[in-house]
Amino acid sequence: MQNILLITPPFTQLNTPYPATAYLKGFLNTKSISSFQMDLGIEVILELFSKEGLKQIFQQIDPAGVELSDNSKRIFALQNDYIKTIDSVIAFLQSKNPTLARQICLDGFLPEASRFAQLEDMDWAFGSMGLQDKAKHLATLYLEDLSDFIVECIDENFGFSRYAERLGRSANSFDELYDYLQSEPTYIDAITLKILEKKLKEINPKLVCFSVPFPGNLYSAFRSAQFIKANYPEMKISMGGGFPNTELRDLKDKRVFEFFDFITLDDGELPVELLNAHINHPEHHEFKRTFLVENNAVVYKNNTLRHDYKQSEVGTPDYTDLPLDNYISVIEIANPMHSLWSDGRWNKLTMAHGCYWGKCTFCDISLDYIKVYEPIAAKTLVDRIEELIAQTGHNGFHFVDEAAPPALMREVALEILRRNLTVTWWTNIRFEKSFTADLCVLLKASGCIAVSGGLEVASDRLLELIKKGVTVEQVAKVTRNFTEAGIMVHAYLMYGYPTQTIQETVDSLEMVRQMFELGILQSGFWHQFAMTAHSPVGMFPEEFGVIPERNDITFANNDVQFKDKTGINHDKFSFGLKKSLFNYMHGICFDYPLQDWFDFKIPRTRIEPDFIYNCLQEENHFSTKPNAKVVWIGGKPLVKPFVKSKKGNSWEMMQLIFHDKRETVEVVTDKDKGVWLQQLLLKISVLNGKVFTYSEIKGDYENASLEDFELFWYSKPVTVLKQFGILVL
């Protein structure tokens, strides 16, 4: 028996567990509270997409009794081929059967339905894909064909990363979801509840906690809670996570508590600890940010005097209990950053709680998960990295920050390099000027492979209105720095922001076109602006020229429908913006007039064709801040003293030969400066614990009775080494 069962309901990601339950379990370990966690979604997927699972699905269909599309008829006719291949394909996508890649890539192995029609358009993309990636992509199409069949014939609400999402999205009233829950469980529900019941009998928890990150998890959480209430009434049930944190803050409908005993908001550590104490000792009535029913009414209890735990106190996420080797990596090649989400196993960690910027007007900056900023010490964070590598056997990390702080990223990178760890990581950032060329090189050396950040609307007027704190020119320079360091850059792009004109949309697209053409962006995605209740736009709509359409709120409250006073129909830009971006990401169609992407008249762009190029032209500034940190990430040089003679005079010189993984460079200087430089590189090596500043290095140089430090610091030998491993941070 465990005290607490932590559940992520269907469905989130196929390739890696959503981290909320692992965070909570890690915290509960520090309190010696026993817990078990399960990702119900991946277990349902693996049961569905198995030889026996597909047999059961096809047996549900009577082709004579239902009207099937031509595509579903084809899949049904090929059912034996699907049943025969499914276990091998799943094992391949779990990295357990890599040799199958060759067979998958051969014509005739996988049954093909409508999803494979796009292959003719994508043949050119396979030149840049390896055999394993190509096979993963084909296997992904195969699974998507089966998913289409399930949606049409078995359950219209099915989706690999969401289930019955429409029932949870912007549901101001609980009526529709409640009515749906009165109907018989679906085929997918039956599988879900069978797996859940087995685990409930095995664990026999006192408290079941559902973590619901997205609208696409909500229905399954309610259906599962309904089952527990009916069959295990002695168990208490709680819901927390991203969905209630953002959407259920105005909860009033008592019917919700026919399913759940408690709903907690924001950070879950202390609320869950107090729930556990209450259940084990009912005389304890302290709660933290918790909805419950009392005297036949919904009440919000926040009556403890205890404060939330500091990030240093919450422990290391614990992935124990989760079937880490059974997750499925899939590849959709349309978007490089999206493939990172779906391919590979990533341990999730957070560098800092909240957002250090916290000003963007479209963002939920009034909520704790963004408003309360608290970074974690770099050494603590890298301790957790090492613990997770030992625990999971995986060294890939996704830092799930709102915006990772540049100074902390620098310290984490230095700590990773000091400990000589091999780590692969990526995160979300703001495109701010702190990301210099040297910092980007350091991040790459520590294992950073990609960053994503909000360019939003590529218009300085709108960026200022958004309070993004960046300009288009600044974004261009930062993306160039990351790209030149070998780090992939993904831009979140926005259209339809309040007061945005058609001209600004067109100009924004031109900025994006130029950035892709110059190669400083590799990935992007256009999002249409959505107004949320907890953002400055949602809270003060009159300041942004929008008219909200308010409904009575008894259940969910997040997305707010609105009318923009400009009267522009931004929806019509969606297809053209996304089609153009798809082509730009694949390095083509830069010469197409912007008008070609739209089937309606648009104005000519006002942006000069070389605007972004000119932004990137800058002179070298021969100045360094005295407090700038200087580190050496290269190795020890081979040293060769020699004597140079000219016109009867001779003097001692020194040759220093440096090797990195790809090339060799040589620098030659006077012997006394060479000796000092050799000692300096040992002193400022990233492997040392102490980091030296520029002023300290200058003082050391002058104490060695050497002359004119600036002249030497900007001389050719040191300039060469700055390109080879001396970083000024």
Secondary structure, 3 states (H helix, E strand, C coil): CCCEEEEECCCCCCCCCCCHHHHHHHHHHHCCCCEEEEEHHHHHHHHHCCHHHHHHHHHCCCCCCCCCCHHHHHHHHCHHHHHHHHHHHHHHHCCCCCCHHHHHCCCCCCCCCHHHHHHHHHHHHHHHCCHHHHHHHHHHHHHHHHHHHHHHHCCCCCCCCCCCHHHHCCCCCCHHHHHHHCCCCCHHHHHHHHHHHHHHHHHCCCEEEEECCCHHHHHHHHHHHHHHHHHCCCCEEEEECHHHHHHCCCCCCHHHHHCCCEEECCCCHHHHHHHHHHHHCCCCCCCCCEEEEECCEEEEECCCCCCCCCHHHCCCCCCCCCCHHHCCCCCCCCCHHHHHHHCCCCEEECCEECCCCCCCCCCCCCCHHHHCCEECCHHHHHHHHHHHHHHHCCCEEEECCCCCCHHHHHHHHHHHHHCCCCCEEEEEECCCCCCCHHHHHHHHHCCEEEEEEEEECCCHHHHHHHCCCCCHHHHHHHHHHHHHHCCEEEEEEEECCCCCCHHHHHHHHHHHHHHHHCCCCCEEEEEECCCECCCHHHHCHHHHCEEECCCCCCCCCCECCEEECCCCCHHHHHHHHHHHHHHHHCCCCCCCCHHHHCCCCCCCCCCCCCHHHHHCCCCCCCCCCCCCEEEECCCCCEEEEEEEEECCEEEEEEEEEEECCCCEEEEEEEHHHHHHHHHHHHHCECCCCCCEEHHHHHHHHHHCCCCCHHHHHCCHHHHHHHCCCEEEC
